[in-house]
Amino acid sequence: MRFRILGHACLNVAASKTSLLCDPWLVGSAYWRSWWNYPPVPDGLVERLKPDFIYITHMHWDHFHGPTLRRLGLDRHILVPKTPDRRIYNDLKAMGFSRITELAHAKPFRIDDNFQITSYQFGYFPDSVLMIEVDGKTIMNANDCKIMGPPLQQILRNHPKIDFLLRSHSSANARLCFEIMDRGGGHLDDQKKYSAEFAEFAQAVRATYAIPFASNNCYLHPETEKFNKYLNLGINVKRHFEEHRITEPECVVCAPGDGWDDELGFILGDTDWYTDLGGHLERYKQAKATTLEKTARREAKAVLRESSVGRYAEELFSGTPFVIRRLFRGKPITLVAHNDAGDSAYELDLYRRRWRKLDSWNDQDNPIQIHAQARVFLMCINQVNWNSLGISKRVRFRVKDADKKVILYFMELNDLFDCEVLPLSKSLNGRFILVWLKRWREATLYMHIMADLIRGRGFVYRNYLPAFKGPDELRT
């Protein structure tokens, strides 16, 4: 058995004559030129790959990357988790893929002799953990999936010995994108928290090796490059292990091309990608300058027209149950779309199910604002993919502190449409019910979390990790 880390969240596992590729993003950028692989993926890599199977953990663009998938070939056999919705499946069909297999929750799927994988789904916005068993070794590809409680216990019962853990360790959300009008600033992020959670998870599953994964990206777009100071790259995770004297599991940082071979052990490159991080990023940005400039010219011409907003608003209003619309009572949201020709703004009143174009707007009359490039808004609407807005960080939420929760409600509501929980006509069906029945442990976890919140205990991720032991108990 051998595996290679090929990019941000891309893993290639091979044994004998069969290979499995997970979450390939190997060309270009993701999220409207905001995200780029870091360290960079070697040029021409995608043309050299001929995987027998491709597994996609979930629908985020840094995992489900259309340009890379097309380059790999529409004839590839694609494996996807069988989620309550059919969003991933249908999107792949629309792209032209015909060999698509949905993997049921916790049901092993054999792809070759001594090569078996098992998908475990988790989260209302569907994500999955892929357990890979090959030639006596077990790889836990947890990527972005923050699985915990009974669902994680199920994995550990079925796979008691984990040789390699791969898991994310950074922020893929909009936490840094808030501009709090009455507090004089935004929300800051704590990179150390992500490293600590990675270590706690690695210790809880008792892996032999822990590989920081699915967080190896940087920001090159002019709107988002300021967020590079908040990067929590794999080297930061390793430093956390060293500072806390954690040696079990062993933390191994892998750049694209690095990996493991049963005969040779870890194979690691000798390029230092981290000491002169600022210099590397500046050279990277210069190398991609032409691409970034071309995108800027195209975006400058985009216009968020009333027809697009009207179609989106009517679908949002008609598909949102009244109990959810009540959360927005007296709290209309203003979308402010930017382009070189001039900004345009639209007010959405979910409670009253009304929308209108604004001739003018200000912080007093429009205290809940979402700002983005017109083209970004258009793609969120046309592709039903609002979840990418926050992940891209190409958004600015201008809001008072007390109304921050309204923005969060709005983004979560759009997530429900993205993954086809809403409108209810898409989720009130046999498939939805049967898939969730297989994931009954997850439902019990949510009830447990809700009970803790009602009791005022709050939510602390580590408290839901099975038999977790703190750093002091696991140091050697």
C-alpha positions in Angstrom: 0.0 0.0 0.0 1.1 3.5 -0.7 -0.6 6.9 -0.4 0.2 10.4 -1.5 -1.1 13.8 -0.4 -1.6 15.6 -3.7 -3.3 18.8 -2.7 -5.3 20.6 -0.1 -7.7 17.8 0.6 -6.7 15.4 -2.2 -5.5 11.9 -1.2 -4.4 9.2 -3.6 -4.3 5.6 -2.3 -2.9 2.7 -4.4 -2.4 -1.0 -3.9 -1.5 -3.5 -6.6 -3.2 -2.2 -9.7 -6.0 -0.3 -8.2 -6.0 3.4 -7.1 -8.5 5.6 -5.3 -8.5 9.4 -5.5 -10.3 11.4 -2.9 -11.5 15.0 -3.3 -9.4 16.1 -6.2 -8.8 19.8 -6.5 -5.6 19.9 -8.5 -5.9 22.8 -11.0 -6.7 26.5 -10.6 -8.5 28.0 -7.6 -11.7 27.5 -5.7 -14.4 29.9 -4.5 -14.1 32.6 -7.2 -10.3 32.8 -7.2 -10.2 33.2 -3.4 -8.7 29.8 -2.4 -5.5 28.4 -3.8 -3.7 25.2 -2.9 -0.7 25.8 -0.6 1.9 24.5 -0.9 1.1 24.6 -4.7 0.2 21.5 -6.6 3.0 20.6 -9.2 2.1 21.5 -12.7 0.8 18.7 -14.9 0.0 16.4 -12.0 -3.7 16.0 -13.0 -2.7 14.7 -16.5 -0.6 11.9 -14.9 -3.4 10.6 -12.8 -5.5 7.7 -14.0 -7.6 6.7 -10.9 -9.8 3.7 -10.9 -12.2 5.3 -8.4 -12.8 8.9 -7.2 -14.5 9.5 -3.9 -16.1 12.9 -3.1 -16.7 13.5 0.6 -19.1 16.4 0.2 -20.2 19.2 -2.1 -17.9 22.0 -1.1 -15.9 23.2 -4.1 -12.5 22.5 -2.5 -13.6 18.9 -2.5 -16.0 18.7 -5.3 -14.0 20.7 -7.8 -15.6 20.7 -11.2 -12.6 21.8 -13.4 -10.4 19.1 -11.9 -13.0 16.4 -12.2 -13.5 17.2 -15.9 -9.8 17.1 -16.5 -9.6 13.6 -14.9 -12.3 12.4 -17.4 -16.0 12.0 -17.5 -15.6 8.2 -17.8 -14.2 7.9 -14.3 -16.1 5.9 -11.7 -17.3 8.3 -9.1 -18.2 7.2 -5.5 -20.3 9.5 -3.3 -21.9 9.2 0.1 -25.6 8.4 0.0 -27.0 11.5 1.6 -30.7 12.3 2.3 -30.7 14.5 -0.8 -29.4 13.7 -4.3 -27.5 17.0 -4.8 -24.0 15.6 -5.4 -25.4 12.8 -7.6 -27.5 15.1 -9.8 -24.7 17.7 -10.1 -22.3 15.0 -11.3 -24.9 13.8 -13.8 -25.4 17.3 -15.1 -21.6 17.5 -15.6 -21.7 14.4 -17.8 -20.6 11.7 -15.5 -22.5 8.4 -15.9 -20.6 5.9 -13.6 -21.7 7.1 -10.2 -22.2 4.9 -7.2 -23.8 6.1 -3.9 -22.3 4.4 -0.8 -24.7 3.7 2.0 -23.8 4.8 5.5 -21.5 2.3 7.3 -21.8 -0.3 4.5 -18.3 -1.5 3.3 -17.6 -1.2 -0.4 -14.8 -3.4 -1.9 -12.9 -2.0 -4.8 -10.2 -4.7 -5.0 -8.7 -7.6 -3.1 -7.5 -6.3 0.3 -8.9 -2.9 -0.6 -12.1 -1.8 1.1 -13.7 1.6 1.9 -16.6 2.5 4.1 -18.4 5.9 4.1 -19.9 7.3 7.3 -22.1 10.4 6.8 -22.5 13.1 9.3 -24.2 16.5 9.5 -27.4 18.1 8.2 -25.2 19.8 5.5 -23.9 16.4 4.3 -20.3 15.5 5.0 -18.6 12.2 5.3 -15.7 10.3 6.8 -14.1 7.7 4.5 -12.5 4.7 6.2 -9.9 3.1 3.8 -8.7 -0.4 4.6 -5.9 -1.7 2.4 -3.3 -4.3 2.8 -3.8 -4.4 6.6 -3.6 -0.6 7.1 -6.5 1.7 8.0 -6.7 5.3 6.9 -9.3 7.6 8.4 -10.0 10.4 6.0 -12.0 12.7 8.2 -11.3 15.8 6.1 -13.8 18.5 7.1 -16.2 16.2 9.0 -16.4 17.1 12.6 -17.9 13.8 13.6 -18.3 13.1 17.3 -20.4 11.2 19.9 -22.2 7.9 19.1 -21.5 8.3 15.3 -17.8 8.4 16.0 -18.0 5.6 18.4 -19.6 3.5 15.7 -16.6 4.1 13.5 -14.2 3.2 16.3 -16.0 0.0 17.0 -15.9 -1.0 13.3 -12.3 0.1 12.8 -10.6 -0.2 16.2 -7.0 0.3 14.9 -6.4 3.5 12.9 -3.0 3.8 11.4 -3.3 7.2 9.7 -5.7 10.0 10.5 -6.2 12.9 8.0 -8.3 15.8 9.3 -8.8 19.5 8.7 -7.4 22.1 11.1 -8.6 25.6 10.1 -11.6 27.8 9.5 -13.8 27.2 6.5 -16.5 29.6 7.5 -17.4 33.3 7.5 -16.4 34.1 11.0 -13.8 36.6 9.9 -16.1 38.4 7.5 -18.2 40.3 10.0 -18.0 44.1 10.3 -19.7 44.9 13.6 -21.0 48.5 13.3 -21.5 49.2 17.0 -18.4 47.4 18.2 -15.8 48.9 16.0 -14.5 45.8 14.4 -15.1 42.2 13.4 -14.9 38.8 14.9 -11.4 37.5 15.3 -10.4 33.9 14.8 -8.1 31.8 17.0 -5.8 29.5 15.0 -4.6 27.8 18.1 -8.1 26.5 18.8 -8.1 24.5 15.5 -4.8 23.0 16.2 -6.0 22.0 19.7 -9.2 20.4 18.3 -7.1 18.5 15.7 -4.9 17.1 18.5 -7.8 16.2 20.7 -9.5 14.3 17.9 -6.3 12.5 17.0 -5.8 11.4 20.6 -9.4 10.4 21.0 -9.3 8.0 18.0 -5.9 6.7 19.0 -4.3 7.0 15.6 -0.7 6.0 15.1 0.0 9.0 12.8 -1.9 12.2 12.4 -1.6 14.2 9.2 -2.9 17.8 9.1 -5.1 17.8 6.0 -7.8 19.6 4.1 -6.7 23.0 5.4 -3.6 23.6 3.2 -4.7 26.6 1.2 -4.0 30.3 1.0 -5.8 33.4 -0.3 -4.6 35.2 -3.4 -7.6 37.3 -4.3 -7.2 41.0 -3.5 -10.4 40.8 -1.4 -9.2 37.9 0.7 -5.4 37.9 0.8 -5.6 39.8 4.1 -6.9 36.6 5.7 -3.5 34.9 5.1 -2.4 36.1 8.5 -5.0 33.7 10.0 -3.8 30.6 8.1 -3.4 27.6 10.3 -1.2 25.4 8.0 0.0 22.0 8.9 3.3 23.2 10.4 1.3 25.1 13.0 -0.4 21.9 14.1 2.9 20.1 14.4 4.2 23.0 16.5 1.2 22.5 18.8 2.1 18.9 19.2 5.7 19.8 20.0 4.7 22.6 22.5 2.4 20.3 24.4 4.8 17.3 24.1 2.3 15.2 22.4 4.0 12.2 20.8 1.0 9.8 20.5 0.0 10.1 17.7 3.0 11.3 15.8 2.1 14.4 13.8 3.5 14.4 10.2 3.2 17.4 7.9 2.8 16.4 4.2 3.1 18.8 1.2 1.8 17.8 -2.2 3.7 14.7 -3.4 4.6 13.5 0.2 3.1 10.3 1.5 3.7 6.8 2.8 5.0 3.6 1.3 4.8 0.2 3.1 8.4 -0.5 2.3 9.9 3.0 2.7 7.7 4.5 5.4 7.0 8.3 5.0 8.4 10.0 1.9 8.7 13.7 2.5 10.1 16.5 0.3 12.8 18.8 1.5 11.3 22.2 0.4 10.7 24.6 3.2 7.3 26.1 2.5 6.8 27.8 5.8 9.8 29.8 7.1 9.5 32.5 4.4 5.7 32.1 4.1 5.2 35.8 3.1 7.8 35.5 0.3 6.3 32.3 -1.0 2.8 33.8 -1.1 4.0 37.0 -2.9 5.7 35.0 -5.6 2.6 32.7 -5.8 0.4 35.8 -6.3 2.6 37.2 -9.0 2.6 33.9 -10.8 -1.3 34.0 -10.8 -1.6 37.7 -11.5 -2.8 37.3 -15.1 -5.6 34.9 -14.0 -6.6 37.2 -11.1 -6.7 40.2 -13.4 -8.8 38.4 -16.0 -11.3 37.4 -13.3 -11.4 41.0 -12.1 -12.3 42.3 -15.5 -15.1 39.8 -15.9 -16.5 40.5 -12.5 -16.4 44.3 -13.1 -19.1 43.9 -15.8 -21.5 41.7 -13.9 -24.8 43.1 -12.7 -27.2 41.7 -10.1 -30.5 42.3 -11.9 -34.0 42.4 -10.5 -35.0 39.3 -12.5 -32.4 37.1 -10.8 -33.1 38.5 -7.3 -36.9 38.2 -7.8 -36.6 34.5 -8.8 -34.3 33.8 -5.9 -36.5 35.7 -3.4 -39.8 34.0 -4.5 -38.2 30.5 -4.2 -36.8 31.4 -0.8 -40.1 32.9 0.5 -42.3 30.0 -0.8 -40.0 27.3 0.5 -39.4 28.7 4.0 -41.8 27.5 6.7 -43.5 30.1 8.8 -41.8 29.0 12.0 -38.5 29.9 10.4 -39.7 33.1 8.8 -40.7 34.3 12.3 -36.9 34.5 13.1 -36.7 37.4 10.6 -39.7 39.4 11.9 -38.7 43.1 11.7 -35.3 42.2 10.4 -35.1 42.7 6.6 -31.8 41.8 5.0 -30.1 44.1 2.4 -27.9 42.5 -0.3 -25.4 45.1 -1.6 -23.9 44.0 -4.9 -20.7 45.7 -6.1 -19.4 46.2 -9.6 -17.5 49.0 -11.5 -20.6 50.5 -12.9 -22.0 51.2 -9.4 -23.5 49.3 -6.5 -27.1 48.0 -6.4 -29.0 46.9 -3.3 -32.0 44.7 -2.7 -34.0 44.4 0.6 -35.4 41.0 1.5 -38.1 40.8 4.1 -38.5 37.1 4.8 -41.2 37.5 7.4 -43.5 39.5 5.2 -42.3 37.7 2.1 -41.5 40.9 0.2 -38.5 42.2 -1.7 -37.6 45.4 -3.4 -34.8 47.2 -5.1 -33.5 50.2 -3.1 -32.6 53.5 -4.7 -30.4 54.3 -1.6 -29.4 52.6 1.6 -27.5 53.4 4.8 -26.6 51.9 8.1 -29.5 53.4 10.0 -32.3 52.3 7.7 -30.6 49.1 6.6 -28.8 47.8 9.6 -28.3 44.2 8.3 -26.2 44.2 5.1 -24.5 41.5 3.1 -21.9 42.9 0.6 -20.3 40.9 -2.2 -19.4 41.3 -5.9 -22.5 41.1 -8.2 -21.0 38.1 -10.0 -20.5 36.2 -6.7 -24.2 36.8 -5.7 -25.3 35.7 -9.2 -23.4 32.4 -8.9 -24.8 31.8 -5.4 -28.3 32.3 -6.9 -27.9 30.4 -10.2 -26.0 27.5 -8.7 -28.1 27.3 -5.5 -24.8 27.4 -3.6 -25.0 30.1 -0.9 -22.8 27.9 1.4 -19.8 28.9 -0.7 -20.3 32.6 0.0 -19.1 32.4 3.6 -16.4 29.8 2.8 -15.0 32.0 0.1 -14.6 34.9 2.5 -15.4 37.1 -0.5 -18.3 38.6 1.6 -18.7 41.3 4.2 -21.5 41.2 6.8 -22.1 44.7 8.0 -24.3 44.4 11.0 -24.9 45.5 14.6 -23.7 43.1 17.3 -27.3 42.3 18.4 -28.3 41.4 14.8 -25.3 39.2 14.0 -27.5 36.1 14.8 -29.9 37.2 12.0 -27.1 36.9 9.4 -26.3 33.4 10.8 -30.0 32.4 10.5 -30.0 33.7 7.0 -26.9 31.8 5.9 -28.1 28.6 7.6 -31.5 28.9 5.9 -29.8 29.1 2.5 -27.7 26.1 3.5 -31.0 24.1 3.9 -31.9 25.0 0.3 -28.4 24.1 -0.9 -28.6 20.6 0.5 -32.3 20.2 -0.4 -33.8 20.0 3.1 -35.9 22.9 1.9 -38.4 23.2 0.4 -40.0 20.4 2.3 -41.3 18.9 -0.9 -37.7 17.7 -1.6 -37.1 16.1 1.8 -40.5 14.6 2.7 -39.9 11.3 0.9 -38.9 7.8 1.6 -35.2 8.2 0.7 -34.8 11.1 3.2 -36.4 9.0 6.0 -34.5 5.8 5.2 -31.1 7.5 5.0 -31.7 9.2 8.4 -32.9 5.9 10.0 -29.4 4.4 9.2 -28.0 7.5 11.0 -30.1 7.2 14.2 -27.0 7.6 16.4 -26.6 11.1 15.0 -30.2 12.0 16.0 -29.5 10.9 19.6 -26.3 13.0 19.6 -28.3 16.2 18.6 -30.8 15.5 21.4 -27.9 15.2 23.8 -26.4 18.5 22.6 -29.7 20.2 22.8 -30.3 19.0 26.4 -26.8 20.3 27.4 -27.6 23.7 25.9 -30.9 23.9 27.7 -29.1 23.1 31.0 -26.7 25.9 30.3 -23.6 23.7 29.8 -22.8 25.1 26.4 -21.1 23.2 23.6 -17.5 22.1 23.9 -16.4 19.8 21.0 -14.0 17.7 23.1 -16.8 16.8 25.5 -18.4 14.7 22.7 -15.3 12.8 21.8 -15.4 9.2 23.1 -13.1 8.5 26.0 -11.1 11.6 25.4 -8.0 12.1 27.5 -6.3 15.4 27.7 -2.7 16.2 26.7 -1.4 15.6 30.2 -2.7 12.1 30.2 -1.4 11.2 26.8 2.1 12.7 26.8 5.0 10.3 26.9 
